[in-house]
Structures are given as structure tokens and as C-alpha cells.
């Protein structure tokens, strides 16, 4: 029996596949590997397979992780190539290896958040957003200690949450018609969906609310800022 981890890309059309459908897609491709996914015991056995940090629908990623167990002993060599032959456009396995690090060591995620403006980036927008998000920087004259937004809980109720402590780093640069935010945010317990940065902008700087937001995960990090695999 072996516990393995997949590193994969999710982009393009695959960004619209839900996490449940993603698990089903991988399971359908698994016969190509000639390995058997281990199932739980009991009256209703289910495959032991899970996404390490589920990606919100419509977001893309270079660094998705999926854990699973197989009944055979293997280090995962060659599995990526076999699985890729049965996956839809936008899903691509980069590597398969033994899952040695516990998921609890995953602390941060680095994401690119593209803020698009149909009529061009408003004048002074980058500076204003830096002052909003760089709350701990001395040069941020109007920096805030809290960034309260409204978010739906797992029970579908609206709640006020402070996202300021969940932002570790952020840099903003202007490009044609958009602002690119490189953000390192908390991944779990609690984590921050980078898409929610838009809600903070809409609340505190409504005139700078983007017309569209794109999010792409670039890397998963541990507490020391090192790549988590």
C-alpha cells in the first residue's frame, strides 16, 4: 500500500470543473495506471482520494495537489504520463510522488490576482491600493489595521471577517488595462480566497472596484515560505 500525491495544472476549460467532478475525472483515468485506488472499509466504501487545498471554480492554478492511496507498493514513477492520456483539456499532471509531508504544514499560497478595468486603470489606483493593503508598511500613510469584508459562511449565513491578518505579502504593478497583484495569503485555518480582495476594494475604495478579476495560484508554501510538496 502506498500514499501518493499528484502535482497538476488546472487551467482553461478545466477551471470550470468542480472539485467533485475533478475527483471523478481522475478516478476515470486511473485504469490507465494499472494500479488500484484503496477504498475505505465498511458498508459504504469510498475511494481514498482528496484534493489538498480545493481550488474555487473559475480560478486556475500551476500547483494543485491531490492525495490518494493505492493497494500496491509504488513510488509513483511513470503515473503522471499514464494519467495525462485520459484527462480533459486544461488538466495536466506534472508529477506523482510519495506524500510524505502532512497537509497541516501547508501555510500560505502565492497567487496572481489580475484586476481588469474596461476603461483603463484609474489614475493613482496602484498607490491607493498599496495604502489599503500594506497596512503594516511605514510608508502607507493611510494604512488600516483591519480590512473587514462580508462573506458567506459554510452555513450560508453572512458574516463580517477581517482579512488583514491573512495577507502576508503583496506587490502591485500596473499593466495595460489592469493591475496585477502578487499576493501571499493564508492557505488554511483560516485561509483567504484571493478573489475576496475585490470585496475589500469595493468596500473601502469603491471607485477602484475592478470590472473583472482573474486569479491564478502560482505556488503553495509552508510556514517558512518554502515550496510545499
C-alpha positions as CSV (number, residue, x, y, z in Angstrom):
1,X,0.0,0.0,0.0
2,X,1.3,3.5,-0.9
3,X,0.1,7.0,-0.3
4,X,0.9,9.2,-3.3
5,X,0.5,12.9,-4.2
6,X,-0.2,14.4,-7.6
7,X,1.1,17.8,-8.6
8,X,-1.0,19.2,-11.5
9,X,-2.1,22.2,-13.5
10,X,-5.7,23.3,-13.8
11,X,-6.4,26.0,-16.4
12,X,-8.5,26.9,-19.4
13,X,-11.7,24.9,-19.7
14,X,-10.7,22.8,-16.7
15,X,-11.0,25.8,-14.4
16,X,-14.8,25.4,-14.6
17,X,-14.7,21.8,-13.4
18,X,-15.9,21.5,-9.8
19,X,-13.8,19.7,-7.2
20,X,-16.2,16.8,-7.0
21,X,-16.1,16.3,-10.8
22,X,-12.4,16.7,-10.7
23,X,-12.1,13.7,-8.4
24,X,-14.4,11.7,-10.6
25,X,-12.3,12.7,-13.7
26,X,-9.1,11.4,-12.1
27,X,-10.7,8.2,-11.0
28,X,-12.0,7.5,-14.5
29,X,-8.4,8.0,-15.8
30,X,-6.9,5.7,-13.2
31,X,-7.3,2.3,-15.0
32,X,-4.5,3.5,-17.3
33,X,-2.1,3.3,-14.4
34,X,-2.8,-0.4,-13.8
35,X,-3.0,0.4,-10.1
36,X,-6.0,0.1,-7.7
37,X,-7.1,3.0,-5.6
38,X,-7.6,1.9,-2.0
39,X,-11.1,2.2,-0.6
40,X,-12.3,2.7,2.9
41,X,-13.8,-0.1,4.9
42,X,-17.5,-0.5,6.0
43,X,-20.9,-0.8,4.4
44,X,-20.3,2.1,2.0
45,X,-16.6,2.0,0.9
46,X,-15.4,5.1,-0.9
47,X,-12.0,5.7,-2.7
48,X,-9.3,7.3,-0.5
49,X,-8.6,10.3,-2.7
50,X,-8.7,14.0,-1.8
51,X,-7.7,17.5,-3.1
52,X,-5.2,19.0,-0.7
53,X,-6.5,22.6,-1.0
54,X,-9.6,22.8,-3.2
55,X,-9.4,25.5,-5.8
56,X,-12.5,27.7,-6.2
57,X,-14.3,27.2,-9.6
58,X,-13.2,29.6,-12.3
59,X,-9.7,30.0,-10.8
60,X,-6.6,28.5,-12.4
61,X,-3.5,27.0,-10.9
62,X,0.0,25.8,-11.5
63,X,0.3,23.9,-8.3
64,X,-2.7,21.8,-7.4
65,X,-2.2,18.8,-5.2
66,X,-4.2,15.6,-4.9
67,X,-3.6,12.8,-2.4
68,X,-4.6,9.2,-2.9
69,X,-3.7,5.7,-1.8
70,X,-3.2,2.6,-3.9
71,X,-3.2,-1.0,-2.8
72,X,0.2,-1.7,-4.4
73,X,3.7,-0.6,-3.3
74,X,5.0,2.1,-5.7
75,X,6.8,5.4,-5.6
76,X,4.5,6.9,-8.4
77,X,7.1,6.9,-11.1
78,X,5.5,7.0,-14.6
79,X,2.0,7.6,-13.3
80,X,1.8,11.2,-14.5
81,X,2.4,10.2,-18.1
82,X,-0.2,7.5,-17.9
83,X,-2.9,9.7,-16.3
84,X,-2.4,12.6,-18.7
85,X,-3.6,10.4,-21.6
86,X,-7.1,10.3,-20.1
87,X,-7.6,13.8,-18.8
88,X,-9.5,16.6,-20.5
89,X,-8.1,19.9,-21.9
90,X,-6.7,22.1,-19.2
91,X,-5.7,19.4,-16.7
92,X,-2.1,18.2,-16.8
93,X,-0.2,16.1,-14.3
94,X,3.3,17.4,-13.7
95,X,4.5,14.9,-11.1
96,X,3.5,12.0,-8.9
97,X,5.5,11.1,-5.8
98,X,5.1,9.7,-2.2
99,X,3.0,12.0,0.0
100,X,5.5,12.5,2.9
101,X,4.7,16.0,4.2
102,X,1.5,16.3,6.2
103,X,-1.1,18.8,4.9
104,X,-1.0,20.7,8.1
105,X,2.4,22.1,7.1
106,X,0.8,24.0,4.2
107,X,0.6,27.6,5.5
108,X,0.4,30.0,2.6
109,X,-0.5,30.3,-1.1
110,X,1.0,32.7,-3.6
111,X,-1.5,33.9,-6.2
112,X,-1.6,36.3,-9.1
113,X,-4.8,38.4,-8.9
114,X,-5.5,40.4,-12.1
115,X,-7.8,43.4,-11.6
116,X,-9.2,44.4,-15.0
117,X,-10.7,47.8,-15.8
118,X,-12.7,48.1,-19.0
119,X,-11.9,51.9,-19.3
120,X,-8.3,51.6,-18.3
121,X,-6.7,51.7,-14.8
122,X,-7.9,54.8,-12.9
123,X,-5.2,57.4,-12.2
124,X,-3.5,56.8,-8.9
125,X,-5.1,53.4,-8.4
126,X,-1.9,51.5,-7.7
127,X,-0.8,53.9,-4.9
128,X,-4.3,53.9,-3.4
129,X,-4.4,50.1,-3.3
130,X,-0.9,49.9,-1.8
131,X,-2.1,52.1,1.0
132,X,-5.1,49.9,1.5
133,X,-3.4,46.6,1.6
134,X,0.1,47.4,3.0
135,X,-1.3,48.0,6.5
136,X,2.0,47.3,8.3
137,X,4.3,49.3,6.0
138,X,5.6,52.6,7.4
139,X,5.2,54.4,4.1
140,X,1.5,53.6,3.9
141,X,0.1,56.8,5.4
142,X,-3.5,55.7,5.4
143,X,-2.8,52.0,6.2
144,X,-5.5,50.2,8.0
145,X,-5.2,47.7,10.9
146,X,-8.3,45.9,9.8
147,X,-9.9,45.0,6.4
148,X,-13.5,43.9,7.1
149,X,-15.5,42.2,4.4
150,X,-18.8,40.4,4.3
151,X,-18.6,36.7,3.4
152,X,-20.9,33.8,3.4
153,X,-20.1,31.0,5.9
154,X,-20.4,27.3,5.3
155,X,-24.0,27.6,6.7
156,X,-24.8,30.2,4.0
157,X,-25.0,33.0,6.6
158,X,-23.4,36.4,6.0
159,X,-20.6,37.2,8.4
160,X,-18.1,40.1,8.9
161,X,-14.5,38.9,8.7
162,X,-11.1,40.7,9.0
163,X,-8.9,39.6,6.1
164,X,-5.9,41.9,7.1
165,X,-4.2,39.3,9.2
166,X,-4.5,36.8,6.4
167,X,-2.4,38.8,3.9
168,X,1.3,38.1,4.3
169,X,2.8,40.0,1.3
170,X,1.5,41.9,-1.7
171,X,3.0,43.8,-4.6
172,X,1.0,45.7,-7.2
173,X,2.0,46.6,-10.7
174,X,0.1,48.3,-13.5
175,X,-0.1,46.9,-17.0
176,X,-2.4,47.5,-20.0
177,X,-5.9,48.0,-18.7
178,X,-5.3,46.1,-15.4
179,X,-3.4,45.9,-12.1
180,X,-1.5,42.7,-11.2
181,X,-1.4,41.9,-7.6
182,X,1.2,39.3,-6.5
183,X,-0.3,38.1,-3.1
184,X,0.8,35.7,-0.5
185,X,-2.1,34.8,1.7
186,X,-3.0,32.3,4.4
187,X,-3.9,28.9,3.0
188,X,-5.9,27.4,5.8
189,X,-7.2,27.5,9.4
190,X,-8.4,30.1,8.3
191,X,-7.5,30.7,4.7
192,X,-8.2,33.5,2.3
193,X,-9.6,33.2,-1.2
194,X,-7.6,35.8,-3.1
195,X,-10.8,36.6,-5.0
196,X,-12.1,38.3,-1.8
197,X,-9.5,41.1,-2.2
198,X,-12.1,42.5,-4.6
199,X,-14.6,42.8,-1.8
200,X,-12.1,44.9,0.3
201,X,-11.6,47.2,-2.6
202,X,-15.3,47.6,-3.2
203,X,-15.9,48.4,0.5
204,X,-13.0,50.8,1.1
205,X,-12.3,52.2,-2.4
206,X,-15.5,51.6,-4.4
207,X,-14.3,53.9,-7.2
208,X,-11.5,51.5,-7.8
209,X,-13.6,48.3,-8.0
210,X,-12.4,46.3,-11.0
211,X,-14.8,45.2,-13.7
212,X,-13.4,41.7,-13.7
213,X,-11.0,39.7,-11.5
214,X,-8.8,36.7,-12.6
215,X,-7.0,34.5,-10.1
216,X,-4.2,32.1,-10.7
217,X,-2.3,30.1,-8.0
218,X,1.4,30.1,-8.6
219,X,2.7,28.2,-5.6
220,X,1.9,26.6,-2.2
221,X,4.2,27.5,0.7
222,X,5.0,26.3,4.2
223,X,5.3,28.5,7.3
224,X,8.9,29.3,6.3
225,X,7.9,30.5,2.9
226,X,9.4,27.4,1.2
227,X,7.6,25.4,-1.5
228,X,5.2,22.8,-0.1
229,X,5.2,19.5,-1.9
